[in-house]
């Protein structure tokens, strides 16, 4: 039987797209290969949010393409880098058989067949009313947690972001398809569902790909909450501007909604936020945080932060530091500004922050973040927390790993009867910056 190896660089959307490709290829008999050198078809699914994943793409191709000299292997470049730079990649790598963007994922079987007789390049976008969301479920979806996409694309115009160029305009997926996929995952033993999209809060505000009105995001959360077998609901990513009172109320009303929310802020400075075109202020963000915590006092917030955005002054960076101290995020993804091709922020590069200054700011931010995380974790020492078991630790023999509703990783010694997918009560004994350690109590 033919085999496929998919290497994924990037976010949950890329992981999800890889799963959809695996599912569709399974219909043609493809089974997963453990290593690329064992595969008949190798796909590298790429991310272009920052420069590093692009570099990984070229490095990966450097190890895979030489194999074509000794055996028949089909090589494909997929994902966001393929969407933005598809024509250039197609020309640069004549030995690559397929180059295609995210909108072509549903055509993977057709394109693989076509590549047997000619090279394939597909970086076209589908229209809002014709976009087909693949419905096949990843055959590897047999774990505790599963992702379900509810929209594609983004209509926001953040000056630093390349997503509109890689994923196209925002399109909401029909709610019936969303709920069907949730039920299929539950039937496979998945109990934790994460709804994913570029801006999930705006779900349903436009017509879906089926051209019909759909429920709002808050209403969709309530529908998923009613699905029998779902125990935890998460979602990502949210835009603070669209965090309406109806979604806030879900944290008051829906016990299955996780005690964790990733709410990107990007900067604590109003001037930087304006230049980023985020369309909210520091005070608006803090008001959203206050309303969320009033509805769910146990809510753990994480965020995204960009330091060194063009023109950011020392004083404006300090505003980001004081925002971190005020909100006390339980975690953050923080990066130095990375100029992406075709984004409006490129016009601001004459005000670029010197690399050394930006690096020093990042180090300061991350040091304070680690301090806050450790302080928050220490508050849990001696407490009993409910943990959803993921399985055996990848690093410590005889240790089990799991996550709380607030998305905190907890490690504890294995005991009889504690199995993957079960909830157990763990007494926290030791706190670290990134994890907790305890024992079943």
Residue pairs with C-beta under 8 A, 6 or more apart in sequence:
1 29
1 30
1 31
2 28
2 29
2 30
2 31
2 40
2 41
3 30
3 31
3 32
3 33
3 38
3 39
3 40
3 41
4 21
4 22
4 25
4 30
4 31
4 32
4 33
4 39
4 40
4 41
4 42
4 43
5 32
5 33
5 34
5 35
5 36
5 38
5 39
5 41
5 42
5 43
6 18
6 21
6 22
6 42
6 43
6 44
6 45
7 36
7 42
7 43
7 44
7 45
7 60
8 14
8 15
8 18
8 45
9 44
9 45
9 46
9 47
9 53
9 56
9 57
9 79
10 45
10 46
10 47
10 49
10 53
10 79
10 80
11 47
11 49
12 147
12 194
12 196
12 236
13 102
13 149
13 167
13 196
13 198
14 45
14 46
14 47
14 79
14 80
15 147
16 138
16 147
16 149
16 196
17 45
17 78
17 79
17 102
17 105
18 43
18 45
18 138
19 137
19 138
19 140
19 141
19 147
20 105
20 106
20 108
20 134
20 136
20 138
21 43
21 45
21 78
21 105
21 108
22 30
22 32
22 138
22 139
22 140
23 134
23 136
23 137
23 138
23 139
24 106
24 108
24 109
24 134
24 136
25 41
25 108
25 109
25 112
26 136
26 139
27 109
27 136
28 109
28 112
30 40
30 41
32 140
33 39
33 40
36 42
36 63
36 64
36 67
37 67
39 73
40 72
40 73
40 74
41 73
41 74
41 76
41 112
42 64
42 73
42 74
42 75
42 76
43 75
43 76
43 77
43 78
43 98
44 57
44 60
44 61
44 64
44 75
44 76
44 77
44 78
44 79
45 78
45 79
46 53
46 54
46 57
46 77
46 78
46 79
46 80
46 81
46 82
47 53
47 54
47 79
47 80
47 81
48 54
48 79
48 80
48 81
48 83
48 84
48 85
48 162
48 166
48 340
49 80
49 161
49 162
49 163
49 340
50 335
50 338
50 340
51 338
51 340
53 81
54 81
57 77
57 81
61 75
61 77
61 93
61 96
64 73
64 75
65 75
65 93
65 95
65 96
67 73
68 75
68 95
74 97
74 98
74 112
74 115
74 116
75 95
75 96
75 97
75 98
76 96
76 97
76 98
76 99
76 100
76 111
76 112
76 115
77 86
77 89
77 93
77 96
77 98
77 99
77 100
78 98
78 99
78 100
78 101
78 102
78 104
78 105
79 101
79 102
79 166
80 101
80 102
80 162
80 163
80 166
80 167
81 89
82 89
82 99
82 100
82 101
82 123
83 101
83 102
83 103
83 123
83 165
83 166
83 167
84 162
84 165
84 166
84 341
84 342
85 341
86 99
86 100
86 101
86 121
86 123
87 121
87 123
89 96
89 99
90 96
90 99
90 119
90 121
94 119
96 119
97 115
97 119
97 120
98 111
98 112
98 115
98 119
98 120
98 121
98 122
99 120
99 121
99 122
99 123
100 107
100 108
100 111
100 120
100 121
100 122
100 123
101 122
101 123
101 124
101 125
101 166
102 152
102 166
102 167
103 124
103 125
103 126
103 131
103 152
103 167
103 168
104 111
104 122
104 123
104 124
105 134
106 132
106 133
106 134
107 122
111 120
111 122
114 120
125 168
125 169
126 132
126 168
128 169
128 171
128 206
128 207
128 209
129 207
129 209
129 210
129 211
130 209
131 152
131 171
131 209
132 209
133 149
133 152
133 173
133 174
133 177
133 209
135 177
135 180
135 181
137 181
137 184
137 185
137 188
141 185
141 188
141 190
142 188
142 189
142 190
143 189
143 190
143 390
143 420
144 189
144 190
144 191
144 192
144 388
144 389
144 390
144 391
144 420
144 421
145 190
145 191
145 192
145 193
145 194
145 390
146 185
146 188
146 190
146 192
146 193
146 194
147 193
147 194
147 196
148 178
148 181
148 182
148 185
148 193
148 194
148 195
148 196
149 173
149 195
149 196
149 197
150 172
150 173
150 178
150 195
150 196
150 197
150 200
150 203
150 217
150 220
151 170
151 171
151 172
151 173
151 197
151 198
151 199
151 200
151 202
151 203
152 167
152 168
152 170
152 171
152 173
152 197
152 198
153 163
153 164
153 167
153 168
153 169
153 170
153 171
153 198
154 161
154 163
154 164
154 167
154 169
154 170
154 198
154 199
155 164
155 169
155 170
155 199
155 202
155 206
156 164
156 198
156 199
156 239
156 277
156 279
157 164
157 277
157 344
158 266
158 276
158 277
158 278
159 275
159 276
159 277
159 343
159 344
159 345
159 348
160 266
160 276
160 306
160 309
160 337
160 340
160 343
160 345
161 340
161 343
162 340
162 341
162 342
162 343
163 198
165 342
165 343
167 198
170 198
170 199
170 202
170 206
171 206
171 208
171 209
172 203
172 204
172 205
172 206
172 207
172 208
172 209
172 214
173 208
173 209
174 208
174 209
174 210
174 212
174 214
175 204
175 208
175 214
175 215
175 220
175 223
178 195
178 220
178 224
179 223
179 224
179 227
182 193
182 224
182 227
182 230
183 227
183 229
185 193
186 193
186 227
186 228
186 229
186 230
187 229
189 421
191 229
191 230
191 231
191 232
191 388
191 421
192 231
192 232
192 233
192 234
192 388
193 224
193 230
193 232
193 233
193 234
194 233
194 234
194 235
194 236
195 220
195 221
195 224
195 233
195 234
195 235
195 236
196 235
196 236
196 237
197 203
197 237
198 237
199 237
199 238
199 239
199 242
200 217
200 235
200 236
200 237
200 238
201 217
201 238
201 239
201 242
201 243
201 244
201 247
202 217
202 239
202 242
203 214
203 216
203 217
203 220
204 213
204 214
204 215
204 216
204 217
204 219
204 220
205 216
207 213
207 214
208 214
214 220
215 223
216 246
217 247
218 244
218 246
218 247
218 249
218 250
219 246
221 233
221 235
221 247
221 250
221 254
221 257
222 250
222 253
222 254
224 230
224 233
225 233
225 254
225 256
225 257
230 256
231 256
231 388
231 423
232 256
232 258
232 388
232 405
233 254
233 256
233 257
233 258
234 258
234 260
234 407
236 262
237 262
237 264
238 261
238 262
238 263
238 264
239 264
240 263
240 264
240 265
240 278
240 280
240 284
240 285
240 288
241 278
241 279
241 280
241 284
243 263
243 288
243 292
245 291
248 288
248 291
248 292
248 295
249 295
250 257
251 257
251 292
251 295
251 296
251 299
252 295
252 296
257 296
258 405
258 406
258 407
259 296
259 298
259 299
259 300
259 404
259 405
259 406
259 407
260 299
260 300
260 301
260 302
260 330
260 405
260 406
260 407
261 292
261 299
261 300
261 301
261 302
262 301
262 302
262 303
262 304
263 288
263 289
263 292
263 301
263 302
263 303
264 303
264 304
265 285
265 303
265 304
265 305
265 323
265 327
266 272
266 273
266 276
266 278
266 304
266 305
266 306
267 273
267 276
267 278
267 305
267 306
267 309
267 312
267 316
267 319
267 320
268 282
268 316
268 319
268 320
268 321
268 322
268 323
268 324
269 282
269 312
269 316
269 317
269 319
269 320
270 281
270 282
271 316
272 309
272 311
272 312
272 316
273 280
273 281
273 282
275 309
275 310
275 311
275 348
276 306
276 309
276 345
277 344
282 319
282 323
285 323
286 323
286 326
286 327
289 301
289 327
292 299
292 301
293 299
298 406
299 406
300 330
300 376
300 406
300 407
300 408
301 327
301 329
301 330
302 329
302 330
302 331
302 332
302 333
302 407
303 327
303 329
303 331
303 332
303 333
304 332
304 333
304 334
304 335
305 320
305 324
305 332
305 333
305 334
305 335
305 365
306 334
306 335
306 336
306 337
307 317
307 320
307 334
307 335
307 336
307 337
307 358
307 361
307 362
307 365
308 336
308 337
308 353
308 357
308 358
308 361
308 362
309 337
309 345
309 353
310 337
310 345
310 348
310 349
310 350
310 351
310 352
310 353
311 348
311 351
311 353
312 353
317 361
320 365
321 364
321 365
321 368
324 332
324 365
324 368
324 369
324 372
325 368
325 372
328 372
328 376
329 369
329 372
330 372
330 373
330 376
330 406
330 407
330 408
331 369
331 373
332 365
332 369
334 362
334 365
334 366
334 369
335 362
336 355
336 358
336 359
336 362
337 345
337 353
337 358
339 345
339 346
339 349
340 346
353 361
370 433
373 433
373 434
374 431
374 432
374 433
377 408
377 431
377 432
377 433
377 436
378 431
380 408
380 428
380 431
380 436
381 428
381 429
381 430
381 431
382 427
382 428
383 427
383 428
384 425
384 426
384 427
384 428
384 441
385 404
385 408
385 410
385 425
385 426
385 428
385 436
385 438
386 404
386 405
386 423
386 424
386 425
386 426
387 402
387 403
387 404
387 410
387 412
387 423
387 424
387 425
387 426
388 402
388 403
388 404
388 405
388 421
388 422
388 423
389 400
389 401
389 402
389 418
389 419
389 420
389 421
389 422
389 423
389 424
390 401
390 402
390 403
390 420
391 400
391 401
391 420
392 399
392 400
392 401
392 414
393 399
393 400
393 401
393 411
394 401
396 411
398 413
398 414
399 411
399 412
399 413
399 414
400 411
400 412
400 413
400 414
400 418
401 409
401 410
401 411
402 409
402 410
402 412
402 424
402 426
403 409
403 410
404 410
408 435
408 436
409 434
409 435
409 436
410 426
410 428
410 435
410 436
410 437
410 438
411 435
411 436
411 437
411 438
412 426
412 437
412 438
412 439
412 440
413 439
413 440
415 440
418 424
418 440
424 440
425 440
425 441
426 438
426 439
426 440
426 441
427 438
427 439
427 440
427 441
428 436
428 437
428 438
429 437
429 438
429 439
430 436
430 437
430 438
431 437
